[in-house]
Amino acid sequence: MLLTTTELNGRYLAGIVNTYWMVTMGDDIQASLISADESVDPVLLLPDHLCYGAAKSSWVADRRAWPQFSAGRMPGPIKTIADVVLR
């Protein structure tokens, strides 16, 4: 499994194209999980407000999101990523 978390890797490997990386201080995670095993579908891992843009630019169909402003009431990025990795 390959977990990408940088803009260049996200663009190249998963097709994530958005301007969010340019206007933030990197405080939100945008990631993709890609397996060498073709029977395992790749997954985009994003804050909920980025899913629409990801759907328009990325070839990855499986998108898992977390609410950006849940103040700890909902699962955040770490739990979401861990759930996908440990499935």
C-alpha positions as CSV (number, residue, x, y, z in Angstrom):
1,M,0.0,0.0,0.0
2,L,1.1,3.5,-0.8
3,L,-0.2,6.4,1.2
4,T,0.3,9.7,-0.5
5,T,0.0,13.0,1.4
6,T,1.7,15.6,-0.6
7,E,0.3,17.8,-3.4
8,L,2.6,16.5,-6.1
9,N,2.0,12.9,-5.3
10,G,-1.7,13.4,-5.0
11,R,-1.8,15.1,-8.4
12,Y,0.4,12.5,-10.2
13,L,-1.0,9.3,-8.7
14,A,-4.6,10.1,-7.9
15,G,-5.5,13.1,-10.0
16,I,-6.4,15.3,-7.1
17,V,-6.5,18.8,-8.6
18,N,-7.5,21.7,-6.4
19,T,-6.2,25.0,-5.2
20,Y,-6.7,24.1,-1.5
21,W,-3.0,23.3,-1.0
22,M,-2.0,26.8,-2.2
23,V,-4.3,28.7,0.2
24,T,-3.8,26.8,3.5
25,M,-1.0,26.3,5.9
26,G,-1.2,22.5,5.3
27,D,-3.5,22.1,8.3
28,D,-5.8,19.7,6.5
29,I,-4.9,16.2,5.2
30,Q,-5.5,15.3,1.6
31,A,-4.4,11.7,0.9
32,S,-4.8,8.8,-1.3
33,L,-4.2,5.1,-0.6
34,I,-3.1,3.1,-3.6
35,S,-2.4,-0.7,-3.5
36,A,-0.1,-2.6,-5.8
37,D,-2.8,-5.4,-5.6
38,E,-5.2,-4.6,-8.5
39,S,-8.1,-6.3,-6.6
40,V,-7.9,-3.6,-3.9
41,D,-9.5,-0.3,-5.1
42,P,-7.7,2.9,-4.5
43,V,-9.2,5.4,-2.0
44,L,-9.1,9.2,-1.7
45,L,-9.1,10.5,1.9
46,L,-10.3,14.1,2.1
47,P,-12.1,16.7,4.3
48,D,-15.8,16.8,3.2
49,H,-15.6,20.2,1.5
50,L,-13.1,18.9,-1.0
51,C,-15.0,15.8,-2.2
52,Y,-16.9,17.7,-5.0
53,G,-13.7,18.9,-6.6
54,A,-12.0,15.5,-6.2
55,A,-15.0,13.9,-8.0
56,K,-14.4,16.2,-11.0
57,S,-10.6,15.7,-11.2
58,S,-9.6,12.3,-9.8
59,W,-10.0,9.0,-11.4
60,V,-10.4,7.4,-8.0
61,A,-14.1,6.6,-7.4
62,D,-13.9,5.6,-3.7
63,R,-13.8,8.8,-1.6
64,R,-13.8,8.8,2.2
65,A,-14.4,12.1,3.9
66,W,-14.6,13.6,7.4
67,P,-16.3,16.8,8.4
68,Q,-13.7,19.5,8.7
69,F,-15.4,21.5,11.4
70,S,-16.8,18.8,13.7
71,A,-14.9,19.9,16.9
72,G,-14.2,16.3,17.7
73,R,-17.8,15.1,17.6
74,M,-17.3,13.0,14.4
75,P,-14.4,10.8,13.3
76,G,-11.5,12.9,11.9
77,P,-8.8,12.2,9.4
78,I,-6.7,9.8,11.5
79,K,-9.6,7.5,12.3
80,T,-10.9,7.6,8.7
81,I,-7.4,6.7,7.3
82,A,-6.9,4.0,10.0
83,D,-10.3,2.4,9.1
84,V,-9.3,2.2,5.5
85,V,-5.8,0.9,6.1
86,L,-7.0,-1.7,8.6
87,R,-9.9,-3.0,6.6
